[in-house]
Amino acid sequence: MMPSTTREREESPTLFRSSSRDSFELALFSKRLEMQAETAIAESLNLEKQEAPQKKIDLQKNETDKLEVARRKNRKAFRP
């Protein structure tokens, strides 16, 4: 599957031969949109890194809260 492409322009068509060998696929690429997507991905990864400590704290608090609710239910039902 060898692509045929011209990458000099802002938008470029790429022609692929499909795996069945009896048809072709045409894809259009935009350098501007590709750069925007890469920037958005990088920002998303940075944001995830920044939010990771708070997410961990929230997850631990949620787990602690669930255990406390279970403990209270068990304590009410407990008969020595």
Backbone as CSV, one residue per row, in Angstrom:
resi,resn,N_x,N_y,N_z,CA_x,CA_y,CA_z,C_x,C_y,C_z
1,MET,0.855,-1.175,0.000,0.000,0.000,0.000,0.894,1.229,0.000
2,MET,1.370,1.637,-1.125,2.234,2.798,-1.246,1.407,4.032,-1.549
3,PRO,1.511,5.059,-0.693,0.745,6.272,-0.970,1.432,7.115,-2.040
4,SER,0.619,7.797,-2.772,1.116,8.779,-3.718,0.651,10.125,-3.208
5,THR,1.579,11.035,-2.937,1.196,12.269,-2.279,2.021,13.450,-2.758
6,THR,1.478,14.623,-2.552,2.214,15.874,-2.774,2.079,16.685,-1.504
7,ARG,3.163,16.902,-0.771,3.117,17.566,0.532,3.558,19.029,0.481
8,GLU,3.708,19.606,-0.709,4.171,20.979,-0.790,3.070,21.976,-0.442
9,ARG,1.825,21.594,-0.664,0.709,22.522,-0.455,0.143,22.411,0.957
10,GLU,-0.691,23.390,1.303,-1.365,23.402,2.613,-2.262,22.168,2.780
11,GLU,-3.009,21.854,1.750,-3.850,20.665,1.760,-3.356,19.741,0.668
12,SER,-3.260,18.476,0.996,-2.711,17.556,-0.002,-3.552,16.290,-0.079
13,PRO,-3.797,15.844,-1.277,-4.496,14.570,-1.457,-3.495,13.418,-1.421
14,THR,-3.931,12.290,-0.906,-3.108,11.083,-0.918,-3.952,9.948,-1.472
15,LEU,-3.420,9.274,-2.434,-4.131,8.170,-3.070,-3.509,6.846,-2.609
16,PHE,-4.343,5.989,-2.024,-3.906,4.676,-1.550,-4.561,3.599,-2.390
17,ARG,-3.839,2.550,-2.645,-4.456,1.373,-3.258,-5.004,0.530,-2.108
18,SER,-6.261,0.147,-2.205,-6.883,-0.584,-1.101,-6.305,-1.991,-1.008
19,SER,-6.560,-2.627,0.111,-6.004,-3.959,0.352,-6.571,-4.998,-0.612
20,SER,-7.731,-4.734,-1.163,-8.325,-5.692,-2.113,-7.724,-5.569,-3.508
21,ARG,-6.900,-4.562,-3.726,-6.159,-4.341,-4.973,-7.024,-3.989,-6.182
22,ASP,-8.338,-3.920,-6.011,-9.162,-3.567,-7.153,-9.820,-2.197,-6.992
23,SER,-9.407,-1.457,-5.964,-9.949,-0.113,-5.777,-8.905,0.768,-5.104
24,PHE,-9.189,2.050,-5.070,-8.293,3.034,-4.481,-9.028,3.814,-3.407
25,GLU,-8.260,4.402,-2.485,-8.812,5.262,-1.440,-8.140,6.617,-1.553
26,LEU,-8.919,7.670,-1.421,-8.399,9.027,-1.506,-8.570,9.686,-0.143
27,ALA,-7.477,10.204,0.404,-7.517,10.904,1.694,-6.978,12.307,1.484
28,LEU,-7.592,13.278,2.140,-7.128,14.658,2.068,-6.544,15.046,3.413
29,PHE,-5.364,15.652,3.384,-4.682,16.071,4.605,-4.523,17.577,4.609
30,SER,-4.695,18.178,5.778,-4.520,19.612,5.941,-3.401,19.838,6.958
31,LYS,-2.350,20.522,6.534,-1.235,20.804,7.439,-1.690,21.681,8.601
32,ARG,-2.548,22.660,8.322,-3.042,23.563,9.362,-3.830,22.787,10.417
33,LEU,-4.741,21.928,9.971,-5.534,21.143,10.923,-4.677,20.140,11.672
34,GLU,-3.676,19.586,10.996,-2.773,18.642,11.657,-1.997,19.336,12.780
35,MET,-1.532,20.559,12.531,-0.813,21.309,13.570,-1.738,21.650,14.732
36,GLN,-2.987,22.020,14.428,-3.949,22.316,15.493,-4.221,21.066,16.329
37,ALA,-4.358,19.934,15.684,-4.615,18.685,16.408,-3.431,18.319,17.289
38,GLU,-2.216,18.461,16.770,-1.029,18.142,17.564,-0.910,19.072,18.768
39,THR,-1.232,20.349,18.584,-1.205,21.307,19.692,-2.245,20.935,20.748
40,ALA,-3.437,20.581,20.294,-4.500,20.203,21.228,-4.126,18.945,22.012
41,ILE,-3.507,17.992,21.355,-3.081,16.755,22.035,-2.033,17.079,23.096
42,ALA,-1.068,17.928,22.745,-0.018,18.296,23.699,-0.619,19.021,24.902
43,GLU,-1.547,19.942,24.660,-2.202,20.656,25.762,-2.994,19.706,26.642
44,SER,-3.657,18.741,26.023,-4.438,17.761,26.775,-3.540,16.920,27.677
45,LEU,-2.391,16.494,27.144,-1.452,15.710,27.949,-0.920,16.522,29.125
46,ASN,-0.608,17.796,28.894,-0.139,18.668,29.978,-1.215,18.846,31.036
47,LEU,-2.454,19.032,30.599,-3.555,19.207,31.539,-3.769,17.941,32.376
48,GLU,-3.670,16.780,31.736,-3.802,15.522,32.479,-2.724,15.398,33.545
49,LYS,-1.495,15.783,33.211,-0.401,15.730,34.186,-0.667,16.670,35.352
50,GLN,-1.200,17.859,35.053,-1.482,18.827,36.111,-2.609,18.353,37.015
51,GLU,-3.619,17.696,36.428,-4.786,17.271,37.197,-4.599,15.923,37.889
52,ALA,-3.561,15.199,37.545,-3.359,13.847,38.086,-3.329,13.803,39.614
53,PRO,-2.588,14.699,40.296,-2.581,14.618,41.764,-3.969,14.813,42.380
54,GLN,-4.737,15.763,41.859,-6.072,15.999,42.405,-6.992,14.817,42.118
55,LYS,-6.877,14.225,40.940,-7.689,13.047,40.618,-7.386,11.904,41.561
56,LYS,-6.098,11.741,41.901,-5.710,10.673,42.824,-6.307,10.928,44.201
57,ILE,-6.254,12.163,44.661,-6.836,12.525,45.958,-8.335,12.269,45.951
58,ASP,-9.015,12.689,44.875,-10.466,12.489,44.781,-10.825,11.004,44.776
59,LEU,-10.036,10.192,44.073,-10.287,8.759,44.022,-10.113,8.125,45.397
60,GLN,-9.065,8.527,46.101,-8.836,7.991,47.445,-9.945,8.422,48.402
61,LYS,-10.399,9.666,48.290,-11.479,10.150,49.149,-12.769,9.386,48.868
62,ASN,-13.050,9.159,47.593,-14.249,8.419,47.220,-14.195,6.997,47.792
63,GLU,-13.055,6.358,47.685,-12.901,5.007,48.227,-13.058,5.013,49.750
64,THR,-12.477,6.000,50.410,-12.599,6.117,51.867,-14.054,6.334,52.269
65,ASP,-14.766,7.172,51.522,-16.180,7.422,51.803,-17.011,6.146,51.655
66,LYS,-16.735,5.365,50.615,-17.462,4.108,50.414,-17.200,3.142,51.563
67,LEU,-15.948,3.062,51.999,-15.617,2.177,53.114,-16.299,2.628,54.400
68,GLU,-16.381,3.934,54.599,-17.040,4.461,55.796,-18.531,4.141,55.789
69,VAL,-19.179,4.255,54.649,-20.605,3.919,54.538,-20.802,2.432,54.824
70,ALA,-19.956,1.591,54.277,-20.055,0.148,54.530,-19.820,-0.159,56.003
71,ARG,-18.859,0.518,56.619,-18.572,0.299,58.042,-19.779,0.663,58.895
72,ARG,-20.415,1.783,58.579,-21.593,2.206,59.352,-22.743,1.217,59.202
73,LYS,-22.962,0.719,57.978,-24.021,-0.277,57.779,-23.728,-1.543,58.573
74,ASN,-22.488,-1.991,58.505,-22.103,-3.197,59.218,-22.209,-2.997,60.737
75,ARG,-21.888,-1.818,61.210,-21.935,-1.534,62.636,-23.377,-1.574,63.144
76,LYS,-24.314,-1.053,62.352,-25.721,-1.079,62.752,-26.256,-2.504,62.793
77,ALA,-25.816,-3.326,61.854,-26.314,-4.698,61.765,-25.592,-5.652,62.729
78,PHE,-24.482,-5.216,63.301,-23.676,-6.080,64.153,-24.386,-6.413,65.454
79,ARG,-24.418,-7.701,65.783,-25.002,-8.168,67.052,-23.963,-9.055,67.717
80,PRO,-23.373,-8.593,68.850,-22.338,-9.407,69.525,-22.900,-10.643,70.198
